[in-house]
Amino acid sequence: MKTTVIRKIKRPDGVGRWPAYVVAEDGFGVWLHSPKGSLYRGRTGTLVTECEVGQGNRDAGRPVLRLMPRAGWWTAAWCFDDQELVIGVDICTQPSLVNEEWQFIDLELDLRAFGTNRVEVLDEDEFLGAYESGLIAPVEAVEARSAANEIERLLRHRIEPFGRVGWKRFQAAAALALPPITILDCGL
């Protein structure tokens, strides 16, 4: 099965990279799956860290399904978080495929939708700080705010791909029982 790498750029000097299998493509975009145990490598300044995809502050990673949309200033991820279904959306520059690697610049705003129908908009203060310091250009700020408002509406009303489609894709990817991808070239 074909693999790719996802590169999330965080201004001014951060980057995270992780591998994924290309599991599907449809009208919504390209669906990428990182099985539990897949490697994540990040750098902030000169500090390089490694952990598992979806690990965060947990002891181990989680399987994650990510959608790179056909159009839009966002990318979304489906996973289980402490036995609860969670959709996480990064508001970002439009994801693009560059030399077999998906790339996007994080514009700080994040949204989370939980299985309980709760939706949260996160990191508003980080967004404002990045904008005020010039890390986010005015045109990017307008696009980010517009995308966040639209995605919040889609999440609240469970409009596809945030209804059943994403979860069906997540289950189908998990059913493939693909091995974790633990080799990632050093390029950050």
Phi and psi restraints in degrees (value plus and minus 20) as a CYANA .aco file:
   2 LYS   PHI     -86.8   -46.8
   2 LYS   PSI     121.1   161.1
   3 THR   PHI    -138.6   -98.6
   3 THR   PSI     143.0   183.0
   4 THR   PHI    -165.9  -125.9
   4 THR   PSI     158.7   198.7
   5 VAL   PHI    -145.4  -105.4
   5 VAL   PSI     124.0   164.0
   6 ILE   PHI    -129.4   -89.4
   6 ILE   PSI     110.7   150.7
   7 ARG   PHI    -140.7  -100.7
   7 ARG   PSI      96.8   136.8
   8 LYS   PHI    -126.2   -86.2
   8 LYS   PSI      96.9   136.9
   9 ILE   PHI    -117.8   -77.8
   9 ILE   PSI     111.2   151.2
  10 LYS   PHI    -141.9  -101.9
  10 LYS   PSI      92.4   132.4
  11 ARG   PHI     -89.5   -49.5
  11 ARG   PSI     124.4   164.4
  12 PRO   PHI    -111.4   -71.4
  12 PRO   PSI     -40.9    -0.9
  13 ASP   PHI    -166.8  -126.8
  13 ASP   PSI      15.7    55.7
  14 GLY   PHI    -139.6   -99.6
  14 GLY   PSI     131.4   171.4
  15 VAL   PHI    -174.4  -134.4
  15 VAL   PSI     122.9   162.9
  16 GLY   PHI    -146.8  -106.8
  16 GLY   PSI     121.8   161.8
  17 ARG   PHI    -155.4  -115.4
  17 ARG   PSI     122.0   162.0
  18 TRP   PHI    -174.9  -134.9
  18 TRP   PSI     131.3   171.3
  19 PRO   PHI    -109.5   -69.5
  19 PRO   PSI     140.0   180.0
  20 ALA   PHI    -176.6  -136.6
  20 ALA   PSI     134.0   174.0
  21 TYR   PHI    -105.7   -65.7
  21 TYR   PSI     121.6   161.6
  22 VAL   PHI    -105.3   -65.3
  22 VAL   PSI      85.8   125.8
  23 VAL   PHI    -120.9   -80.9
  23 VAL   PSI     -39.0     1.0
  24 ALA   PHI    -187.7  -147.7
  24 ALA   PSI     141.7   181.7
  25 GLU   PHI    -165.4  -125.4
  25 GLU   PSI     113.4   153.4
  26 ASP   PHI    -169.3  -129.3
  26 ASP   PSI    -186.1  -146.1
  27 GLY   PHI     -82.6   -42.6
  27 GLY   PSI     -42.1    -2.1
  28 PHE   PHI    -100.7   -60.7
  28 PHE   PSI     -51.3   -11.3
  29 GLY   PHI     128.7   168.7
  29 GLY   PSI    -171.4  -131.4
  30 VAL   PHI    -126.3   -86.3
  30 VAL   PSI     110.8   150.8
  31 TRP   PHI    -122.8   -82.8
  31 TRP   PSI     105.6   145.6
  32 LEU   PHI    -141.1  -101.1
  32 LEU   PSI     114.5   154.5
  33 HIS   PHI    -141.0  -101.0
  33 HIS   PSI     105.8   145.8
  34 SER   PHI    -130.5   -90.5
  34 SER   PSI      86.6   126.6
  35 PRO   PHI     -85.3   -45.3
  35 PRO   PSI     139.1   179.1
  36 LYS   PHI     -73.7   -33.7
  36 LYS   PSI     114.9   154.9
  37 GLY   PHI      76.1   116.1
  37 GLY   PSI     -24.9    15.1
  38 SER   PHI     -90.3   -50.3
  38 SER   PSI     128.5   168.5
  39 LEU   PHI    -100.5   -60.5
  39 LEU   PSI     116.6   156.6
  40 TYR   PHI    -139.4   -99.4
  40 TYR   PSI     114.5   154.5
  41 ARG   PHI    -147.9  -107.9
  41 ARG   PSI     111.1   151.1
  42 GLY   PHI    -150.3  -110.3
  42 GLY   PSI     136.0   176.0
  43 ARG   PHI    -159.7  -119.7
  43 ARG   PSI     113.6   153.6
  44 THR   PHI    -147.2  -107.2
  44 THR   PSI      94.1   134.1
  45 GLY   PHI      43.3    83.3
  45 GLY   PSI    -140.5  -100.5
  46 THR   PHI    -121.4   -81.4
  46 THR   PSI     -24.9    15.1
  47 LEU   PHI    -103.0   -63.0
  47 LEU   PSI      99.6   139.6
  48 VAL   PHI    -129.2   -89.2
  48 VAL   PSI     112.8   152.8
  49 THR   PHI    -147.6  -107.6
  49 THR   PSI     134.5   174.5
  50 GLU   PHI    -153.3  -113.3
  50 GLU   PSI     123.4   163.4
  51 CYS   PHI    -178.7  -138.7
  51 CYS   PSI    -186.7  -146.7
  52 GLU   PHI    -115.3   -75.3
  52 GLU   PSI     129.1   169.1
  53 VAL   PHI     -75.9   -35.9
  53 VAL   PSI     114.7   154.7
  54 GLY   PHI      55.9    95.9
  54 GLY   PSI      -9.9    30.1
  55 GLN   PHI     -98.5   -58.5
  55 GLN   PSI     -67.8   -27.8
  56 GLY   PHI      35.4    75.4
  56 GLY   PSI    -147.5  -107.5
  57 ASN   PHI    -118.2   -78.2
  57 ASN   PSI      -0.9    39.1
  58 ARG   PHI    -109.5   -69.5
  58 ARG   PSI     151.0   191.0
  59 ASP   PHI     -93.4   -53.4
  59 ASP   PSI     -47.0    -7.0
  60 ALA   PHI    -166.0  -126.0
  60 ALA   PSI     143.0   183.0
  61 GLY   PHI     -97.2   -57.2
  61 GLY   PSI    -197.7  -157.7
  62 ARG   PHI    -156.1  -116.1
  62 ARG   PSI     136.7   176.7
  63 PRO   PHI     -89.0   -49.0
  63 PRO   PSI     119.0   159.0
  64 VAL   PHI    -154.7  -114.7
  64 VAL   PSI     113.9   153.9
  65 LEU   PHI    -129.4   -89.4
  65 LEU   PSI     108.6   148.6
  66 ARG   PHI    -141.1  -101.1
  66 ARG   PSI     119.9   159.9
  67 LEU   PHI    -128.6   -88.6
  67 LEU   PSI     104.9   144.9
  68 MET   PHI    -119.5   -79.5
  68 MET   PSI      85.5   125.5
  69 PRO   PHI     -89.1   -49.1
  69 PRO   PSI     135.3   175.3
  70 ARG   PHI     -82.3   -42.3
  70 ARG   PSI     -54.6   -14.6
  71 ALA   PHI    -171.8  -131.8
  71 ALA   PSI     128.3   168.3
  72 GLY   PHI     111.1   151.1
  72 GLY   PSI     134.7   174.7
  73 TRP   PHI    -116.3   -76.3
  73 TRP   PSI      38.8    78.8
  74 TRP   PHI    -185.5  -145.5
  74 TRP   PSI     145.5   185.5
  75 THR   PHI    -165.8  -125.8
  75 THR   PSI     126.5   166.5
  76 ALA   PHI    -143.8  -103.8
  76 ALA   PSI     132.6   172.6
  77 ALA   PHI    -154.0  -114.0
  77 ALA   PSI     120.0   160.0
  78 TRP   PHI    -133.3   -93.3
  78 TRP   PSI     115.0   155.0
  79 CYS   PHI    -183.2  -143.2
  79 CYS   PSI     155.1   195.1
  80 PHE   PHI    -122.2   -82.2
  80 PHE   PSI     113.7   153.7
  81 ASP   PHI    -145.7  -105.7
  81 ASP   PSI      86.6   126.6
  82 ASP   PHI      33.5    73.5
  82 ASP   PSI      29.3    69.3
  83 GLN   PHI      50.0    90.0
  83 GLN   PSI      -7.6    32.4
  84 GLU   PHI    -137.7   -97.7
  84 GLU   PSI     120.8   160.8
  85 LEU   PHI     -92.4   -52.4
  85 LEU   PSI     113.0   153.0
  86 VAL   PHI    -156.3  -116.3
  86 VAL   PSI     114.9   154.9
  87 ILE   PHI    -131.2   -91.2
  87 ILE   PSI     103.6   143.6
  88 GLY   PHI    -131.8   -91.8
  88 GLY   PSI     114.9   154.9
  89 VAL   PHI    -143.6  -103.6
  89 VAL   PSI     105.3   145.3
  90 ASP   PHI    -113.9   -73.9
  90 ASP   PSI     105.2   145.2
  91 ILE   PHI    -103.6   -63.6
  91 ILE   PSI     108.0   148.0
  92 CYS   PHI    -176.9  -136.9
  92 CYS   PSI     154.8   194.8
  93 THR   PHI     -83.2   -43.2
  93 THR   PSI     141.6   181.6
  94 GLN   PHI     -80.9   -40.9
  94 GLN   PSI     102.9   142.9
  95 PRO   PHI     -79.8   -39.8
  95 PRO   PSI     119.7   159.7
  96 SER   PHI    -158.0  -118.0
  96 SER   PSI     130.6   170.6
  97 LEU   PHI    -113.3   -73.3
  97 LEU   PSI      95.6   135.6
  98 VAL   PHI    -145.2  -105.2
  98 VAL   PSI      94.8   134.8
  99 ASN   PHI      31.1    71.1
  99 ASN   PSI      30.5    70.5
 100 GLU   PHI      46.7    86.7
 100 GLU   PSI      -2.4    37.6
 101 GLU   PHI    -148.5  -108.5
 101 GLU   PSI     108.0   148.0
 102 TRP   PHI     -99.4   -59.4
 102 TRP   PSI     109.6   149.6
 103 GLN   PHI    -149.8  -109.8
 103 GLN   PSI     124.5   164.5
 104 PHE   PHI    -176.7  -136.7
 104 PHE   PSI     135.8   175.8
 105 ILE   PHI    -124.5   -84.5
 105 ILE   PSI     105.1   145.1
 106 ASP   PHI     -88.4   -48.4
 106 ASP   PSI     107.5   147.5
 107 LEU   PHI    -125.7   -85.7
 107 LEU   PSI       4.0    44.0
 108 GLU   PHI      56.2    96.2
 108 GLU   PSI     -58.6   -18.6
 109 LEU   PHI     -88.9   -48.9
 109 LEU   PSI     116.2   156.2
 110 ASP   PHI    -152.2  -112.2
 110 ASP   PSI     130.7   170.7
 111 LEU   PHI    -147.1  -107.1
 111 LEU   PSI     127.1   167.1
 112 ARG   PHI    -152.6  -112.6
 112 ARG   PSI     114.6   154.6
 113 ALA   PHI    -141.0  -101.0
 113 ALA   PSI     110.6   150.6
 114 PHE   PHI    -127.7   -87.7
 114 PHE   PSI     137.9   177.9
 115 GLY   PHI     -76.4   -36.4
 115 GLY   PSI     -39.3     0.7
 116 THR   PHI    -103.1   -63.1
 116 THR   PSI     -12.4    27.6
 117 ASN   PHI      52.7    92.7
 117 ASN   PSI      -6.5    33.5
 118 ARG   PHI    -104.2   -64.2
 118 ARG   PSI     114.8   154.8
 119 VAL   PHI    -145.1  -105.1
 119 VAL   PSI     114.7   154.7
 120 GLU   PHI    -148.1  -108.1
 120 GLU   PSI     122.1   162.1
 121 VAL   PHI    -123.7   -83.7
 121 VAL   PSI     105.7   145.7
 122 LEU   PHI    -137.0   -97.0
 122 LEU   PSI     140.1   180.1
 123 ASP   PHI      46.0    86.0
 123 ASP   PSI      10.0    50.0
 124 GLU   PHI     -77.2   -37.2
 124 GLU   PSI     -60.6   -20.6
 125 ASP   PHI     -85.4   -45.4
 125 ASP   PSI     -58.3   -18.3
 126 GLU   PHI     -86.3   -46.3
 126 GLU   PSI     -59.7   -19.7
 127 PHE   PHI     -81.1   -41.1
 127 PHE   PSI     -70.1   -30.1
 128 LEU   PHI     -82.6   -42.6
 128 LEU   PSI     -61.7   -21.7
 129 GLY   PHI     -83.1   -43.1
 129 GLY   PSI     -62.9   -22.9
 130 ALA   PHI     -85.9   -45.9
 130 ALA   PSI     -57.7   -17.7
 131 TYR   PHI     -87.2   -47.2
 131 TYR   PSI     -68.0   -28.0
 132 GLU   PHI     -84.3   -44.3
 132 GLU   PSI     -49.9    -9.9
 133 SER   PHI    -107.6   -67.6
 133 SER   PSI     -21.4    18.6
 134 GLY   PHI      67.7   107.7
 134 GLY   PSI     -14.8    25.2
 135 LEU   PHI     -95.2   -55.2
 135 LEU   PSI     -41.8    -1.8
 136 ILE   PHI    -138.8   -98.8
 136 ILE   PSI     101.7   141.7
 137 ALA   PHI     -91.4   -51.4
 137 ALA   PSI     136.1   176.1
 138 PRO   PHI     -73.8   -33.8
 138 PRO   PSI     -63.5   -23.5
 139 VAL   PHI     -85.1   -45.1
 139 VAL   PSI     -56.2   -16.2
 140 GLU   PHI     -86.9   -46.9
 140 GLU   PSI     -58.7   -18.7
 141 ALA   PHI     -83.1   -43.1
 141 ALA   PSI     -61.4   -21.4
 142 VAL   PHI     -83.5   -43.5
 142 VAL   PSI     -67.2   -27.2
 143 GLU   PHI     -83.3   -43.3
 143 GLU   PSI     -60.3   -20.3
 144 ALA   PHI     -83.9   -43.9
 144 ALA   PSI     -66.3   -26.3
 145 ARG   PHI     -83.7   -43.7
 145 ARG   PSI     -62.9   -22.9
 146 SER   PHI     -82.4   -42.4
 146 SER   PSI     -65.1   -25.1
 147 ALA   PHI     -82.9   -42.9
 147 ALA   PSI     -63.2   -23.2
 148 ALA   PHI     -81.5   -41.5
 148 ALA   PSI     -62.9   -22.9
 149 ASN   PHI     -83.2   -43.2
 149 ASN   PSI     -64.2   -24.2
 150 GLU   PHI     -87.0   -47.0
 150 GLU   PSI     -64.5   -24.5
 151 ILE   PHI     -86.4   -46.4
 151 ILE   PSI     -57.4   -17.4
 152 GLU   PHI     -79.8   -39.8
 152 GLU   PSI     -62.5   -22.5
 153 ARG   PHI     -82.6   -42.6
 153 ARG   PSI     -66.1   -26.1
 154 LEU   PHI     -82.4   -42.4
 154 LEU   PSI     -61.6   -21.6
 155 LEU   PHI     -86.2   -46.2
 155 LEU   PSI     -64.9   -24.9
 156 ARG   PHI     -82.0   -42.0
 156 ARG   PSI     -55.0   -15.0
 157 HIS   PHI    -119.5   -79.5
 157 HIS   PSI     -16.1    23.9
 158 ARG   PHI      33.6    73.6
 158 ARG   PSI      23.0    63.0
 159 ILE   PHI    -101.1   -61.1
 159 ILE   PSI     117.4   157.4
 160 GLU   PHI     -79.8   -39.8
 160 GLU   PSI     122.2   162.2
 161 PRO   PHI    -107.9   -67.9
 161 PRO   PSI      -7.5    32.5
 162 PHE   PHI    -113.9   -73.9
 162 PHE   PSI      -8.2    31.8
 163 GLY   PHI    -116.7   -76.7
 163 GLY   PSI    -130.1   -90.1
 164 ARG   PHI    -111.3   -71.3
 164 ARG   PSI     -47.0    -7.0
 165 VAL   PHI     -75.9   -35.9
 165 VAL   PSI     -71.8   -31.8
 166 GLY   PHI     -79.8   -39.8
 166 GLY   PSI     -62.0   -22.0
 167 TRP   PHI     -90.1   -50.1
 167 TRP   PSI     -54.7   -14.7
 168 LYS   PHI     -86.0   -46.0
 168 LYS   PSI     -60.1   -20.1
 169 ARG   PHI     -84.2   -44.2
 169 ARG   PSI     -59.9   -19.9
 170 PHE   PHI     -81.6   -41.6
 170 PHE   PSI     -68.1   -28.1
 171 GLN   PHI     -83.4   -43.4
 171 GLN   PSI     -60.4   -20.4
 172 ALA   PHI     -85.1   -45.1
 172 ALA   PSI     -59.7   -19.7
 173 ALA   PHI     -85.6   -45.6
 173 ALA   PSI     -63.4   -23.4
 174 ALA   PHI     -82.7   -42.7
 174 ALA   PSI     -57.7   -17.7
 175 ALA   PHI     -85.5   -45.5
 175 ALA   PSI     -40.5    -0.5
 176 LEU   PHI     -87.9   -47.9
 176 LEU   PSI     -40.1    -0.1
 177 ALA   PHI      30.3    70.3
 177 ALA   PSI      25.8    65.8
 178 LEU   PHI     -92.2   -52.2
 178 LEU   PSI     126.1   166.1
 179 PRO   PHI     -91.9   -51.9
 179 PRO   PSI     133.0   173.0
 180 PRO   PHI     -82.8   -42.8
 180 PRO   PSI     130.9   170.9
 181 ILE   PHI    -118.3   -78.3
 181 ILE   PSI      91.9   131.9
 182 THR   PHI    -132.6   -92.6
 182 THR   PSI     -15.5    24.5
 183 ILE   PHI    -133.6   -93.6
 183 ILE   PSI     107.4   147.4
 184 LEU   PHI    -162.1  -122.1
 184 LEU   PSI     103.2   143.2
 185 ASP   PHI     -79.0   -39.0
 185 ASP   PSI     141.9   181.9
 186 CYS   PHI     -95.2   -55.2
 186 CYS   PSI     -31.0     9.0
 187 GLY   PHI     -78.8   -38.8
 187 GLY   PSI      98.3   138.3
